[in-house]
Amino acid sequence: MNIIGAIVAGLAGTIVMSMVMMMAPMMGMPKMDIVGMLGSMFNKDGNTGLGWVMHLMNGVIFAIIYAALWAAGIGSATWVNGLVFGAVHW
């Protein structure tokens, strides 16, 4: 298992997902402020920086879990299996 590759993939995937969530209201979808929700867990006024750190950390953790599953022989690192794992995660 390539842990550095999993961390980089987790950060990249989380950043892309965050960009899509920021554009969601422009596409007629509801506002999805995951960063704001995470940042307000520890401070009622919210803490955007903490929210971003937690959001990116969660993305890295999920990427490491996916990489560990693939290393254990459950699925493989293909785009089809990535879609399946993502759908199960969702």
C-alpha positions in Angstrom: 0.0 0.0 0.0 1.4 3.4 -1.0 0.4 5.6 2.0 1.8 8.8 0.4 -0.2 8.2 -2.7 -3.3 7.6 -0.7 -2.8 10.8 1.2 -2.3 12.8 -2.0 -5.3 11.2 -3.6 -7.4 11.9 -0.6 -6.4 15.5 -0.5 -7.0 15.9 -4.3 -10.4 14.1 -4.2 -11.5 16.2 -1.2 -10.5 19.5 -2.8 -12.4 18.5 -6.1 -15.4 17.4 -4.1 -15.3 20.7 -2.1 -15.2 22.7 -5.3 -18.3 20.9 -6.6 -20.1 21.5 -3.3 -19.3 25.2 -3.6 -20.8 25.3 -7.1 -23.9 23.2 -6.1 -26.2 26.2 -5.5 -25.3 27.6 -9.0 -26.6 24.3 -10.4 -29.9 24.4 -8.6 -28.8 22.1 -5.8 -29.0 23.0 -2.1 -26.1 24.6 -0.3 -23.8 22.0 1.2 -21.5 23.7 3.7 -19.7 20.7 5.2 -16.7 22.9 6.2 -19.1 25.3 8.1 -20.8 22.4 9.9 -17.5 20.8 10.9 -16.1 24.2 12.0 -19.1 24.9 14.2 -18.9 21.6 16.1 -16.5 23.1 18.6 -17.4 26.8 18.5 -20.9 28.2 18.2 -19.6 31.1 16.0 -17.8 28.6 13.7 -14.2 28.2 12.8 -13.6 27.9 9.1 -10.0 27.0 9.4 -10.7 24.1 11.8 -13.6 23.1 9.5 -11.2 22.8 6.5 -8.6 20.9 8.5 -11.3 18.4 9.6 -12.8 18.1 6.2 -9.4 17.4 4.5 -8.4 15.0 7.3 -11.7 13.0 6.7 -10.9 12.8 3.0 -7.4 11.5 3.7 -8.7 8.9 6.2 -11.3 7.6 3.7 -8.6 7.4 1.0 -6.3 5.4 3.4 -9.2 3.1 4.1 -9.9 2.6 0.4 -6.1 1.9 -0.2 -6.0 -0.6 2.6 -9.0 -2.4 1.3 -7.5 -2.6 -2.2 -4.2 -3.7 -0.7 -6.1 -6.5 1.1 -7.5 -7.7 -2.2 -11.0 -6.2 -1.8 -11.5 -4.5 -5.1 -8.8 -2.7 -7.1 -7.7 0.8 -7.9 -9.8 1.2 -11.1 -12.3 3.9 -11.9 -15.2 1.4 -11.8 -14.2 0.1 -8.4 -13.7 3.7 -7.3 -17.2 4.5 -8.3 -18.5 1.5 -6.4 -16.6 2.3 -3.3 -17.7 6.0 -3.5 -21.4 4.9 -3.9 -21.1 2.6 -0.9 -19.5 5.4 1.1 -22.2 7.9 0.0 
